[in-house]
């Protein structure tokens, strides 16, 4: 089977070249695995070009050893998805984490205490050498549409880790580590069902399970949700965005056989102490939000938080849940034209902007038999 190794020399702490020279290539040589092409990326989007050119010179399925972060794999997937290759051959990816967060890798291989750092990074490679476990990669397809009168073709972005709006997208767009103010994310959302159960599911902290959403039934499974939203983020394939940041922990704790979006969002008007959306109420709620986000690092404890009758955040009681955790087949985001922040969309870290009067529809693309993209896990 053809084998290409691609690494991004400038991602993360810039250690990819040394890691490949010192550990990856020698380990492959030791097990008589011959690399047909070993190449470093030179610019954004280059990995997609390199793999496209390699595909055109070989036949059959291909193994790709990729030393990078999530962004480089995102570039490859979107480059090939928009290319003239039809059909795309089956690509078996071996991940060597060299990026900053490496969300996909740390979700497949949750870090253990006192684990050797090099051995940890070579787990997917070891799986390839042993010809062991492989899993198909699920995708989220985000389609950004403009108003009909503009007669523009929709923009399509493929993701494999995260699609988000609201605060997460705003922070990445503004390159801010923290915000003191809460962006006013005015939007209208539709939650779309999965093909299987046909209903939206919502996490119930009391029973610690997913249950059918009370507004989703067999006749009309779509759920309509009003904003404002301060946090709105969905994941596929992962339960965390970095090693300890388990934002959608039930993707791993309560897995499903179907391809789904794991969606979490926070709506400040659910807080009993907030009755109107004002500058003052936003400032007050922002401190609560940061407190909620800190519990994400506590093994995903944020999904069990509730409000007391006074609006205090607690891990007990039977008040309204703070973080609404949804399992669905996708969602539709229709931002208010007057809210610039609501028009930002993050796809695996890449920022897109929804046109005024437009919308974004995110849907899960389920893997199928003979899936084109698989991972050694």
N, C-alpha and C positions, 0 to 999 in steps of 0.2 A: 504494500500500500504506500503511495507517495506520502512523504513526510516533509513538512516545511516548519521551520522554527522562526518566529518573528518576535522581536523584543523592542520595547520602547525605552531608549537609553536615558530619557530625561524625565520619566514619570517617577512619582514618589521621591525617594531619597537618591535617585540616580544610580542605583546599585545593580540594575538589570544586567548590564554587560558583564560585570564581575561574577554575578551569580551564574550566568550561562557559561562563562569561560571556566569557572572553578568547579561548578557542581553539576549543572544540567548536561552539558555535552559529555563530560567524563562518565557520568552515570549511564548515559545512552550508549556510549562506546563499550562500557563494561558489559552491557547486555546485548551487544551486537545489533543495536538499533541505529541504522545509518540515516543521517539527515540529508535529504536531497538539496535543500536550500536553507541557509541560515542568514538572516538579514535583519538589520536594525532600521527602524523607521526614522525618517528625516524631517517630517513635518506632519501637521494635523491632517488626518485622512489618509496618510500614506499606507497604513496597514491594509486598508481595503484595496488600494491599488495593487499592492504587492501580492495579495492573495488572489485577486482577480487575474493578474498576469500568470500566476502559477497554475491556476485552474485551467487556463487556456492551453497549457502545454502538456497536461496529463489527462488520464481517463480514470473514471471510477471514483470511489470515495477517497477522501483525503484526511490525514491526521494533521492537525495544526497545533503546535506547541506555542503558546502565547505568553510571553513575559511582559505583563503590563498591569494596568488597573482596569476598572470597568469601562472607562471612557474609550479605550482603544477597541475593545470588543464591540462596543456600541457603534463606533465608526465603521467597523468591518461589516456588521449586520446591515446597517443602513446603506452602505456603499453597494453591497451585493444585492440587496433588495431592490435597488433602483437601477441595477446594471442590466445589460442585455443577455446575461447568462440565463438560458431557459432549457431545462430546469437546472437549478443550482444543485450540484452534486452533494451527496451526504458529507458533511464536515464534522469530524470528531475532534473536539477541542480538549487540549491538555492545558490547564491553567497553572501558571507560575505567578503568584501574586507579587507584583512589584509596584503597585500604585499606592495611593494614600489610604484609602478606605477598604478597597477590595471586597465590596459587599457580597458579591456572588461567592467568592472563595470562602470567606469567613462564615457564610451561611451553610455551605456544603461541608466545611471542616471547622466547626466551632473551636476556638482556641482552648487549650487545656493549660492549667497551671504548670509551670516549670518544664514546659515542652521545648526541646531544642528548636531554635528559630529556623535553622536551615532545613532540618527534617520536616518541620511543619510546612514550609513552603514547597516541599517536593512531594506532597501526598498525592496530588492529581497525577503527577509524572510517574510516581510509583504504581498507581492504579493502571496507567497505560502500559508500563513495563510488564506488569503481572497479567495484563489482558483481563482485568476484573470489571468492577461495576461501572456501567454507563447509564446516564439518564438523559431523556430528551429535554430540550430547552423550550420553555413556554415564552410566548411573546405577548406584549401589550401593544396594540396598534392604535395610535392616537391620530385621529383625522381632524385637522383644523380647517373649518369651512368659513368662508366669507359670506356676507349677505348675498342673496340671490341676484340682486340688481347689479352687483359688481362683476358677475360672470367670470370669476376667477376659479381656476382649478384648485381643489382642496390640496392642502399640504399634509403629507403622511409621514409620521415619525414612528419608528419601531423601537421599543424598549424591552429590556429583559430584567431590570431591577426595580425601577421606580418611575412613576408618573405622578407629578404633584402640581398643586397651585398654591395660593395663599402664602403663608409665612415661609414655608420651605423654598418655594420658587423665588420669593422676594429676596430672601437672604442670599441665595446663590446669584441672583441677578445683580444685587447691590454689593456683593462681596463683603458683607458685614458678618462679623462673628456674633454680634448681639444687636438687638434693637431695643430702644427704650419705649418706642411707640408701637402700637398695634396697627398694622395696615388694615384699612377698611375693605374687606373682601366681600363685595356685594355680588352675589351670584345666585342663580337658580339651578338646581341639580336634579337630574333624573338618575335613579339607580336601576340598572338593567339586570335581568335575571340570568342565571347560568342555563345552558341548554338542558342540563340534567334534571335537578329538582324542579326547575321552572319557577322558583321563588327566591326572593332575596332573603338572606339569613343575617341575623344580628346576634352579637355575643351577649349573653346574659350573665353578669357577674355573680348572680345568686346561685345559679346551677353550674356555673363554669363551663357552659356549653353554648353552641350556636343553636338558635331556635328560628323558626320562620318569623320574618318581620311582620308585625301586626297589620301593616298596610299592604302587604303583598299576598295575593291569593291567586287561585288558578285562573280566574276570569281576567284579572288585571294584575299581573305580577310586578309591574313597574311601580317604583316608589318615588314620589315627588318630595324634594327636600328644599326648604327655603333657607337662605342665609340670614345674616352674614356668617361667613366662615373665617376663623382665624387660622385654622390648620386643616389641610385637606391633602392626603397623601395615600397613594395606593402602591402596593408592591406585587411582584410576581417572582417566583423562584426563590425568594429570600425571606428571612424573618428579621433581618437586621441590616442597617446601612453601614455599620462599622462593627468591630468585634464585640463591643458591649452594648451597642445602641439597638436593642431589640424592639423596634417600633411596631412590628406585626408579629408578635411571638407565637401566635396560634398557628401560623403557617407551618411551624415545625412541631409544636406541642399537640395540635389537633389537626393533622394533615388531612387533606381530601384527595381522593383519586382523580377528581376532575380539575381541569384548569380553571382557576378563579382569580379574581382581583381580591386582594386583602386590603380593605379600605378603612382608614381611620380618619375621623375628622372631629373638630371641636367647634361648637357654635356657642359663642359667649352669651347669647340671650337665653340659654338654658339655665344659666346661673340665677337662682332665685333672688339674689341681691341686685340684679341688673334688670331694670324694666324698660330702659330706653337706650338706644345706641347714641352715645355722646362722646366727646373728646375725654371728658372726665372718666366715664365708665370704661373706656378703652384703656386708659392709663392704669386704672385699678385692676382690670382683668389681666393686663400684660404680666404683672408680677405673679399672678396665679398661674398663668400659662408656663412661665419659666419653671415654676415649682413642679408643675405636671411633667414637663419635659425632662426634668432631672430624674424622675422615677422610671423613665424609659431605660436608664442605665441600671436599674435595680431588677434585672431579669424581666423587663416588660411589665412592671407593676402598675403602669399608668392605666391599663385597660380595666382595672378593678376599682378605680377611684369614683367617688360619688360626691354630690353636693349635700351639705346639711341644709336645713330650712333657712339658715342665715346666710347661706352662700359659701360657707367654709368647705374646703376640700378635705375629704376624709376617706379612709379605706374601709369604713364600715357603714352600717345604716342601710336604708332602702330609698334614699333620695335619687334624683336624676343622675344618670351616669355622666361623667365629664367628657370622656372620650367615647364616641360612638364607633363601634368596630363592626364593619359590614363585610360579609362574604358575598360576592356577586360576580356577574359575568362582564360587567363594565359599567360605565357611567357617562353621563352627558353634562357638560359644564357650559352654562350660558351666562357669561359675565355681564354685569351692568355696564352700559356704555360710559357712564360717568366715572367709573373706578378703573384707573390705569393699572393698578396692581393686580386687579382681578383678571387681566388679560395675559398674564404671564403663565407659561406652562413649562415645567421642568421634565425632561425625559432623560433619565440616567445622567443628570448633571448638565445636559445641553438645554439652553433656554430658547423657547419659541414665544412668539407673541400672537395672540388671537386678534384678528381684525375686529374693529368696532362693528357691532351688529352680527358678529359671527359666533361660533361655538366650537367646542372641542368634544369629540366623542372618542372615548377610550374603550376598547373591547379586547378581550382575551382571545388569542389565537392558540387553540389547543394543539399540542403535538399529535402526530399521527404515526401509524406504522411506517417505518422507513423515514422517520423525521430527518430533515436536512441538517439540523444542528443538534449535536449531542455533546455531552460532557463526560469526561472520566472523573468519577466521584468516589 
